[in-house]
Amino acid sequence: MSVGRTIFLKASDSQWLREHGTKAPFVRRAVSKFMPGESFDDMLVAAKAMAGDGVSAVFTRLGENVRDLAEADAVARHYVDGIDRIKQARLACEPSIKLTQLGLDIDRELAYGHLRALASRAHQTGNYLWIDMEQSSYVDVTLDLTRRLRQEFPRVGVCLQAYLFRTREDLVDLMGRGIGIRLVKGAYNEPPAVAFPKKSEVDANYLALAQTMLDAGSRAGGARPVFGTHDVPLIEAIRRHAGAAGVAPIEYEFHMLYGIQKAAQLRLAHDGALVRVLIAYGAYWFPWYMRRLAERPANVWFVAKSLFG
Ligand SMILES: Cc1cc2nc3c(=O)[nH]c(=O)nc-3n(C[C@H](O)[C@H](O)[C@H](O)COP(=O)(O)OP(=O)(O)OC[C@H]3O[C@@H](n4cnc5c(N)ncnc54)[C@H](O)[C@@H]3O)c2cc1C
């Protein structure tokens, strides 16, 4: 893992930096590249604009490791209202949540209660619920709660990370249960005991897992295969593999993040691929933004340029 990546991922946990760094106007200017604003309405405006270009959306209110009961309740209410507002707006826009945002660190059943309420509202309104994946210590509990939820609600999917050694086994099990998979490379600082240390190994594992997701056996359970990546050569390799295997472009999707590889998003949608962009918003953006910097050192130059307006 590169030194730069490690530094940013460590910074993402710093309380001091969160309190001081987020106040600097130049940091706020730089972060606006990755989020349209802090409110649900800002997200809605961006999602509507993208819909005009044939790109659907996923929405997420930034936040993680909530340790206050009232705050976890408020987060759940925010998402339930958000799902209702998406229905009223008739937009293709799906919620994506982190379990620690729903109070997982306080109590597992509390988080599950909130998760169930969101899945139920998504189900009633014809929407779909995505569950993010956090650090490796949360993988077991996240997958346990996802499996439990799937027994009641068919329209749920979870993120899996290609950098983890365990992911192949998880992927086969979850797809067999008809649970949607959003495959990503992985955004956290993981030890070599659980994750591939080299980026080239992560990339190779991603492609191998993507091929498994597209094979007929994996898709037989009705799971939704989603590739969450901005890696254009990898996306092209997946599309070539799908074409050769006779999987139609409407049978799988690409999801990207707002503000990253916009040209590729539009080109893919124009080519007939199913594309969604995850739009993050909210006031608690610091750790999430540090992870975006860790992914691409060139982003630091963008922050530096923002310092000068
Ligand atoms: C829809 C979606 C949901 C995600 N959900 C999760 C999750 O739940 N859990 C989790 O651990 N991770 C999640 N991630 C993050 C993911 O794990 C990666 O850290 C991130 O996508 C970068 O990897 P990449 O596949 O784009 O490939 P990379 O090889 O890192 O990047 C490929 C190219 O994309 C561009 N790019 C990538 N990142 C950036 C950036 N930050 N700024 C500018 N350009 C960039 C660059 O051109 C780069 O060369 C999600 C990503 C997406 C797209």
The ligand as an SDF file (V2000), in Angstrom:
LIG
                    3D

 53 58  0  0  0  0  0  0  0  0999 V2000
  -20.7380    3.2970   -6.3040 C   0  0  0  0  0  0  0  0  0  0  0  0
  -19.5810    3.0410   -5.3700 C   0  0  0  0  0  0  0  0  0  0  0  0
  -19.8420    2.6200   -4.0780 C   0  0  0  0  0  0  0  0  0  0  0  0
  -18.7860    2.3610   -3.2070 C   0  0  0  0  0  0  0  0  0  0  0  0
  -19.0610    1.8430   -1.9690 N   0  0  0  0  0  0  0  0  0  0  0  0
  -18.0210    1.4200   -1.1970 C   0  0  0  0  0  0  0  0  0  0  0  0
  -18.2560    0.7300    0.0140 C   0  0  0  0  0  0  0  0  0  0  0  0
  -19.4030    0.5090    0.4340 O   0  0  0  0  0  0  0  0  0  0  0  0
  -17.1750    0.2940    0.7230 N   0  0  0  0  0  0  0  0  0  0  0  0
  -15.8730    0.5020    0.3060 C   0  0  0  0  0  0  0  0  0  0  0  0
  -14.9360    0.0330    0.9610 O   0  0  0  0  0  0  0  0  0  0  0  0
  -15.6400    1.1990   -0.8150 N   0  0  0  0  0  0  0  0  0  0  0  0
  -16.6610    1.6580   -1.5830 C   0  0  0  0  0  0  0  0  0  0  0  0
  -16.4020    2.3320   -2.7470 N   0  0  0  0  0  0  0  0  0  0  0  0
  -15.0260    2.8260   -3.0160 C   0  0  0  0  0  0  0  0  0  0  0  0
  -14.1690    1.7600   -3.6960 C   0  0  0  0  0  0  0  0  0  0  0  0
  -13.8290    0.7560   -2.7720 O   0  0  0  0  0  0  0  0  0  0  0  0
  -12.8640    2.3770   -4.2470 C   0  0  0  0  0  0  0  0  0  0  0  0
  -12.1020    2.9170   -3.1900 O   0  0  0  0  0  0  0  0  0  0  0  0
  -13.0530    3.4620   -5.2750 C   0  0  0  0  0  0  0  0  0  0  0  0
  -14.1010    3.1760   -6.1440 O   0  0  0  0  0  0  0  0  0  0  0  0
  -11.7690    3.6570   -6.1230 C   0  0  0  0  0  0  0  0  0  0  0  0
  -11.4670    2.4910   -6.8180 O   0  0  0  0  0  0  0  0  0  0  0  0
  -11.7200    2.2780   -8.3990 P   0  0  0  0  0  0  0  0  0  0  0  0
  -12.4280    0.9930   -8.5820 O   0  0  0  0  0  0  0  0  0  0  0  0
  -12.3890    3.4420   -8.9820 O   0  0  0  0  0  0  0  0  0  0  0  0
  -10.2820    2.0240   -8.9960 O   0  0  0  0  0  0  0  0  0  0  0  0
   -8.9110    2.8280   -8.9380 P   0  0  0  0  0  0  0  0  0  0  0  0
   -7.9220    1.9300   -9.5790 O   0  0  0  0  0  0  0  0  0  0  0  0
   -8.6450    3.3240   -7.5690 O   0  0  0  0  0  0  0  0  0  0  0  0
   -9.1900    4.0720   -9.8640 O   0  0  0  0  0  0  0  0  0  0  0  0
   -9.3510    3.9440  -11.2770 C   0  0  0  0  0  0  0  0  0  0  0  0
   -9.3720    5.3420  -11.8700 C   0  0  0  0  0  0  0  0  0  0  0  0
  -10.5650    6.0140  -11.4420 O   0  0  0  0  0  0  0  0  0  0  0  0
  -10.2990    7.3680  -11.1230 C   0  0  0  0  0  0  0  0  0  0  0  0
  -10.5060    7.5710   -9.6710 N   0  0  0  0  0  0  0  0  0  0  0  0
  -10.6810    6.6140   -8.7200 C   0  0  0  0  0  0  0  0  0  0  0  0
  -10.8800    7.1790   -7.5170 N   0  0  0  0  0  0  0  0  0  0  0  0
  -10.8010    8.5070   -7.7090 C   0  0  0  0  0  0  0  0  0  0  0  0
  -10.9270    9.6200   -6.8530 C   0  0  0  0  0  0  0  0  0  0  0  0
  -11.1540    9.4860   -5.5380 N   0  0  0  0  0  0  0  0  0  0  0  0
  -10.7750   10.8680   -7.3900 N   0  0  0  0  0  0  0  0  0  0  0  0
  -10.5460   11.0280   -8.7100 C   0  0  0  0  0  0  0  0  0  0  0  0
  -10.4420   10.0030   -9.5880 N   0  0  0  0  0  0  0  0  0  0  0  0
  -10.5570    8.7720   -9.0870 C   0  0  0  0  0  0  0  0  0  0  0  0
   -8.8530    7.6160  -11.5070 C   0  0  0  0  0  0  0  0  0  0  0  0
   -8.8340    8.0460  -12.8400 O   0  0  0  0  0  0  0  0  0  0  0  0
   -8.2300    6.2410  -11.3750 C   0  0  0  0  0  0  0  0  0  0  0  0
   -7.0950    6.0910  -12.1900 O   0  0  0  0  0  0  0  0  0  0  0  0
  -17.4490    2.5960   -3.6390 C   0  0  0  0  0  0  0  0  0  0  0  0
  -17.2000    3.0290   -4.9320 C   0  0  0  0  0  0  0  0  0  0  0  0
  -18.2350    3.2450   -5.7990 C   0  0  0  0  0  0  0  0  0  0  0  0
  -17.9310    3.6710   -7.1960 C   0  0  0  0  0  0  0  0  0  0  0  0
  1  2  1  0
  2  3  1  0
  2 52  2  0
  3  4  2  0
  4  5  1  0
  4 50  1  0
  5  6  2  0
  6  7  1  0
  6 13  1  0
  7  8  2  0
  7  9  1  0
  9 10  1  0
 10 11  2  0
 10 12  1  0
 12 13  2  0
 13 14  1  0
 14 15  1  0
 14 50  1  0
 15 16  1  0
 16 17  1  0
 16 18  1  0
 18 19  1  0
 18 20  1  0
 20 21  1  0
 20 22  1  0
 22 23  1  0
 23 24  1  0
 24 25  2  0
 24 26  1  0
 24 27  1  0
 27 28  1  0
 28 29  2  0
 28 30  1  0
 28 31  1  0
 31 32  1  0
 32 33  1  0
 33 34  1  0
 33 48  1  0
 34 35  1  0
 35 36  1  0
 35 46  1  0
 36 37  1  0
 36 45  1  0
 37 38  2  0
 38 39  1  0
 39 40  1  0
 39 45  2  0
 40 41  1  0
 40 42  2  0
 42 43  1  0
 43 44  2  0
 44 45  1  0
 46 47  1  0
 46 48  1  0
 48 49  1  0
 50 51  2  0
 51 52  1  0
 52 53  1  0
M  END
$$$$
